[in-house]
Amino acid sequence: MFPLVNHAGEGRGHFLSPHVIPGLGAAYGFDVMPRQVFDCILVLLSASSYTTRFAFDLQDGFPHVPFPADPQLFLQAVDIGSRIRQLETQAEQAAPEFRIATLVGRATSPTLAIPAPRRAFIADGNTGHIQLLADASLRIANVSRRAWDFAISGYPVLYNWIKRRDGEIIDASLQRSLLGVIWSVEELLHQFDLGDQVLANCLNNPLVREQVGVSSANEQPIEDEEP
């Protein structure tokens, strides 16, 4: 389900400011769709460097979006944001080059029982394996340390996702799910890195409020004042 859609009978069909869609269309010289705006916002806010760049501002306000002045950069952001959305909503699987993690071993127990965090991941340089049972009879190998450490607001994504499935039967469906979420995290981290460069380029040349048709007493870049 697309989170930007307003399903009410009246209105614009989305929750964006009424100025944003026509303003961006006028600035870029082509029709802009609400879903494109959402995907552009998604990649900019997903960039690995966003929270470090704006940590102070985020303490007291909402995230601000630096829409790029360059139409081609906007379309690039839309493409990356669309891919992030597909992965995060599980609408698409990770691309083949990110399906590196594999199951190794044979489970000595019929049900999943991942050990405590300090014993669940055994690192070997930049990669390692996840122990799905305490005796390490079944493991997921070739997992990057970065994917294992990936956290959202301090929430370790992979460990907690697996831990919530403790006690489930280790059948083919569970094994596919385990691998699928790890593959998706591996690709998401790659897409977030691409977002870093997009964000840097947007900040170098952002649209200002007046270019999007939003009045302001003082012209400011959109990253400093949300339309």
Secondary structure, DSSP 4 states (H G I P E B T S, - for coil): --TTB--SSSS-SB-S-TTHHHHHHHHHTS---HHHHHHHHHHHHHSTTHHHHTHHHHTTS------BSSHHHHHHHHHHHHHHHHHHTTSSPPPGGG---EEEE--SSSB-----HHHHEEEETTEEEEESSTT-SEEEEEEEHHHHH-EETTEEHHHHHHHTTTTSB--HHHHHHHHHHHHHHHHHHHHHHHHHHHHHHHHHSB-BGGGGT---SS--BTTTS--
